[in-house]
Amino acid sequence: MAHIDYATIPQAVREALDRHAEEHAPTGDFTTAVLRNDLMQAISRADADSLRALPSICAYVMIYLPGGCHGSREKVAAWRAAATVWSAT
């Protein structure tokens, strides 16, 4: 396996991913596409820094974020919907 350089991940992207995982917070179009596992949308919405870091961003999501919060449109929607459940209790 190639070395994964998490330092290449733009800080704003990492913070958005962490807020999504920890607080069920919505993210921007690029990070939402990554979370949904929609490669074509992620590439089309990435800025230059995020595009260069895309392999590291994907590895970060797979290794460090809970499996229930990413992987498909449905999983991301369900994860975000759970935020209203948690905040209501």
Order of alpha helices (4+ residues) and beta strands (2+ residues): alpha-alpha-alpha-alpha-alpha-alpha
